[in-house]
Amino acid sequence: MVQIRQMGPGIGVEVSGVDVRELDDAGFGVLYRAWLAYSVMVVKDQDLTIEQFLAYSRRFGLVTPHPSKSTRHPSVPEITLLGANKFKADGSLDKSIYRRGGGALAHRWGL
């Protein structure tokens, strides 16, 4: 049974008790409305292949590659690899990646 729990005041829900691979249109509609209402949605306990993840994601709309080519999956550009290329060869954090598109915030945070 699908359970939707609000995570905070005004933004974010956690969904459990569902396998997104098996959602019919009515079941997906429940998740879609929760996503529209709360902007952020976490669906717990999913074990998806890349193809299944993309099929599920495309139900929400067009999936476009991230503008930064360096964070794209090498063979599936619609997938963004979080944390990709954030370390230099010596193992230190490459703070310049946080300046891409967010110069004012990077400066504010001292990056």
Summary of the structure (lengths in Angstrom):
residues: 111
radius of gyration: 17.3
end to end distance: 44.9
largest distance: 50.8
contacts: 227
relative contact order: 0.11
helix: 36%
strand: 14%
